[in-house]
Amino acid sequence: MIKKTILIPLIIMMIFIGTFLIVKKEDVIKSGNELSIFITTDIHYVSRNLTDYGTAFDKYVNSSDGRHIVYIDEIVSAFSHDINRDKPDIVIISGDLTNNGEKEGHLDLSKKLKSMERDGTKVYVIPGNHDINNPWAVKFQGDETRKTESISPEDFKEIYQDFGYREAISKDNHSLSYLAKPSQDLWLLMLDTVKYSEIFGIATGEGEISEETMKWIEKCSQLAKEQGARILTVMHHNLYNHSDILNKGYTLNNSEEILKLMKENDLNLTLSGHVHIQDIKSNQEQNPIYDIATSSLALNPVQYGVLKYKPKVGYEYLVQEVDVEGWAKKEKLEDENLLHFSQYSKKQFENRSYAMAIEQLMSMGGHTEEDMKLMATTMSELNSYYFSGNVNSIRENIIHSRGYSLWQNLEPNFLKEYVLSMSTKLSDDRSLIINFE
């Protein structure tokens, strides 16, 4: 009798564990199938219910870094249109889903994610440093900017339960990280890398993976190996420095430790965001570990990554612009900015970069109006191509220009270093091929 008492709970536990590891087996893509994966990040979504598009909102937009805050709802709708048209197997969103963690923004965005899954595509998300316990969550009314409700980690899991958390085959007890099994061949290691302050629990902007989570990663890797699956790693923060200037707070604080962990566990590809630029880095070893930072969906050129997974062959990655114009025509919209969005987006971003450069140069003093215009033009053009991952296409023209020469002769300062660092990009960071053999 005692033996039965011990045995029955043990059997029940084993059945539970077995079920846990094959959640939604009928939905798992069978072994041997190629996969199409869309990757986006840093949407910084602002719900229409959080603004009346008045003076406070205009002031906020005009002081931003060039993000398409005004049209972000339309951009997400157009991205959803691309998904429903091309029908990828998987969509990955690697953090900063909302502008500043506004609860209403999260709720509205989750409804849009549901429409992305309309034709069988699976959406998986992780939080970024803007998404949880954010004291800057605001709404705009007239000429006032007012605080609004943010969300907790528990709220995040609840709101996005249908986009990774409900079907996770393993969850980390020390973060919002989880392991998903959309395919028998390829699993997703979705890592929550956000570091929170110990006292107030507010996101610091920095990224870090704890020792406890590292141990969990090892277990996930071992489980995948036992079942003959590869793991694709996703995180908000970066594994490597994607910029010589913009790296503090962007690259994981313990990146060297995590790189060692990934090497030991044969994790050779990471998808990240946070830095907003399109950039690809590796450790340049014989069996390299890559980190693809996909550019922000909210910034020109409003593009996303397309990753093709071919079993026993490799990965193919490239970027693709959101077809905002095609979506706007289909919806029969009359807004000229949306109907000619590529042109509008580039001009808007370059104008913002130009204005920022002029402002900085004027504060320095000692420049003629003509020189400042030349320098600002150089900076804005470089910045546009830098964020798109395509500086190499204009680099030769830029470095031989009068504007660039003026930047070179300037006294040392942050903006000069930023401009010169952009011009060192020699590769096209919009495509990559990784062979397994």
Secondary structure, DSSP 8 states (H G I E B T S, - for coil): -HHHHHHHHHHHHHHHHHHHHTTTGGGSB-TT--EEEEEE----B--GGGB---HHHHHHHHTSSS---TTHHHHHHHHHHHHHHH--SEEEEES--BSS--HHHHHHHHHHHHHHTTTS-EEEEE--TTSSS-TT-EEEETTEEEE-----HHHHHHHTIIIIITT-SEE-TTSS-EEE-SBSSEEEEEE--EEE-TTT--EEEEE---HHHHHHHHHHHHHHHHTT-EEEEEESSBSS-S-SSS-TTTB-TTHHHHHHHHHHTT--EEEE-SS-S-EEEE--SSS--EEEE---TTSTT-EEEEEEEETTTEEEEEEEE--HHHHHHHTT---HHHHTHHHHHHHHHHHHHHHHHHHHHHHH----HHHHHHHHHHHHHHHHHHHHT-GGGTHHHHHTSHHHHHHHTS-S-HHHHHHHHHTT--S-TTEEEEE--
